[in-house]
Amino acid sequence: MEKKEDRRVTMTRRLLKDALIELLREQSIYQISIRELCQRADVNRTTFYKYYGSQFDLLSDIENDIIAFVDSTVKTHAASPEQIIKALCVYLEDNLELARLIITNNIDPAFPQKLFSSEIVREVVRKNYAGTHDDTEVEYLYNFITYGAFRMLCLWLNKDKREPPETLARLIIQMAM
């Protein structure tokens, strides 16, 4: 049986993540100090270091939350790529500030690579194209579709008047096919 994380630990981590997101609105991650982060979160530095080694570790934890959501969504809707994309768009729209910071502000240029190295996402694309294309073509298609969809999401996130998630999902699927 999986041990459930203490609510206080969950709350402390949430406070630190929220504080980092607030600070990233104002300055580069390279300019954020642990002292400043702890003050913003109203958390002791010792507590911070209990969970994270640096502000980059905290950022990585936030990114891992996004990746976990993507993986979970892909597993849940594996048979329907449009549902996957729609669910992701809804999530990004519901977390617009975070999405804009993490995805479109290039805080971590390696984030797209981390996101698309997910074996779950890769497997869904393989299954959808395996019968009609050889392995090399599927690899090219995987990169074309995922990175193309990612750039479309970036454009969509930066728009003030975004189309509904369903519309973007439909458009991405049309282009992928």
C-alpha positions in Angstrom: 0.0 0.0 0.0 1.3 3.4 -1.0 2.1 5.7 1.9 0.1 8.9 1.7 2.0 12.2 2.1 1.2 14.2 5.3 -1.1 17.2 4.6 1.4 19.6 6.2 4.1 18.4 3.8 1.7 18.8 0.9 0.8 22.3 2.1 4.4 23.3 2.6 5.4 22.1 -0.9 2.3 24.0 -2.3 3.3 27.2 -0.6 6.9 26.9 -1.9 5.6 26.2 -5.5 3.2 29.1 -5.3 6.0 31.4 -4.0 8.3 30.4 -6.9 5.6 31.0 -9.4 5.0 34.5 -8.0 8.7 35.3 -8.0 9.1 34.1 -11.6 6.6 36.7 -12.7 9.0 39.3 -11.4 12.5 38.0 -12.1 14.6 35.3 -13.6 15.0 32.0 -11.7 18.8 32.8 -11.6 18.0 36.0 -9.5 15.7 34.2 -7.0 17.4 33.5 -3.7 16.3 30.8 -1.3 15.9 33.5 1.4 13.5 35.4 -0.8 11.6 32.3 -1.7 11.2 31.3 1.9 10.1 34.7 2.9 7.5 34.8 0.2 6.2 31.3 1.2 6.5 32.1 4.9 8.6 28.9 5.4 11.8 28.4 7.3 14.9 27.9 5.2 15.6 24.6 7.0 12.1 23.5 5.9 12.9 24.4 2.3 16.1 22.4 2.4 14.3 19.4 3.9 12.4 19.1 0.5 14.6 20.8 -2.1 18.3 21.5 -2.7 17.7 24.7 -4.7 15.2 26.8 -6.6 16.0 24.7 -9.6 14.9 21.5 -7.8 11.6 23.2 -6.9 11.1 24.3 -10.5 11.8 20.7 -11.5 9.2 19.5 -9.1 6.6 21.9 -10.6 7.6 20.6 -14.1 7.2 17.0 -12.9 3.7 17.8 -11.7 2.8 18.9 -15.2 4.5 15.8 -16.8 2.6 13.6 -14.3 -0.7 15.2 -15.4 0.2 14.7 -19.1 1.1 11.1 -18.5 -2.1 10.5 -16.5 -4.2 12.1 -19.2 -2.6 10.1 -21.9 -3.3 6.9 -20.0 -6.9 7.8 -19.4 -7.7 8.9 -23.0 -5.2 6.7 -24.9 -7.8 5.7 -27.5 -8.8 9.3 -28.2 -6.0 11.7 -29.1 -8.5 14.6 -29.4 -9.6 14.0 -25.8 -6.0 14.0 -24.7 -5.3 17.3 -26.3 -8.6 18.8 -25.1 -7.9 17.7 -21.5 -4.4 19.2 -21.7 -5.8 22.5 -23.1 -8.4 22.7 -20.3 -5.6 22.0 -17.7 -3.4 24.7 -19.2 -6.2 27.2 -19.4 -7.2 26.5 -15.8 -3.5 27.0 -14.8 -2.9 29.8 -17.3 -0.3 31.7 -15.3 1.7 28.6 -14.5 1.5 27.5 -18.1 2.6 30.8 -19.5 5.6 30.9 -17.1 6.7 27.3 -17.5 5.8 26.6 -21.1 6.1 29.9 -23.0 8.6 32.0 -21.0 11.4 29.5 -21.6 12.4 29.4 -17.9 13.8 25.9 -18.5 14.6 25.4 -22.2 14.9 21.6 -21.6 11.3 21.3 -20.4 9.8 20.4 -23.8 12.4 17.6 -24.1 11.5 16.3 -20.6 7.9 16.4 -21.5 8.3 14.6 -24.8 10.6 12.0 -23.5 7.7 10.4 -21.7 7.4 6.8 -22.8 3.6 6.9 -22.3 3.2 9.7 -24.9 5.6 8.1 -27.3 3.7 4.7 -27.0 0.3 6.3 -27.9 1.8 7.9 -31.0 3.5 4.6 -32.0 0.1 2.7 -31.6 -1.7 5.3 -33.8 0.8 5.1 -36.6 2.5 1.7 -36.3 0.4 -0.1 -38.9 0.8 2.5 -41.7 4.4 3.6 -41.2 7.8 1.9 -40.4 9.7 2.6 -37.2 11.8 5.4 -38.7 8.8 7.2 -40.1 7.0 6.8 -36.8 9.9 8.5 -35.0 9.8 11.4 -37.4 6.1 11.7 -37.0 6.3 11.6 -33.3 8.7 14.5 -33.2 6.8 16.5 -35.8 3.4 16.0 -34.1 4.6 16.6 -30.5 6.8 19.6 -31.1 4.4 21.0 -33.6 1.5 20.6 -31.1 3.7 22.1 -28.4 4.4 25.2 -30.5 0.7 25.6 -31.3 0.0 25.4 -27.5 2.6 28.1 -26.9 0.9 30.4 -29.4 -2.5 29.6 -28.0 -1.4 30.2 -24.4 0.0 33.7 -25.3 -3.2 34.8 -27.0 -5.5 37.1 -25.0 -8.6 35.8 -26.8 -8.0 32.1 -27.1 -10.2 29.7 -29.0 -11.9 27.1 -26.8 -9.8 24.1 -25.9 -12.0 21.9 -28.1 -11.3 24.0 -31.1 -7.5 23.9 -30.6 -7.7 20.1 -30.0 -9.6 19.6 -33.2 -7.1 21.8 -35.2 -4.1 19.9 -33.8 -5.6 16.5 -34.6 -6.5 17.7 -38.2 -2.9 18.8 -38.7 -1.5 15.6 -37.2 -3.6 13.4 -39.6 
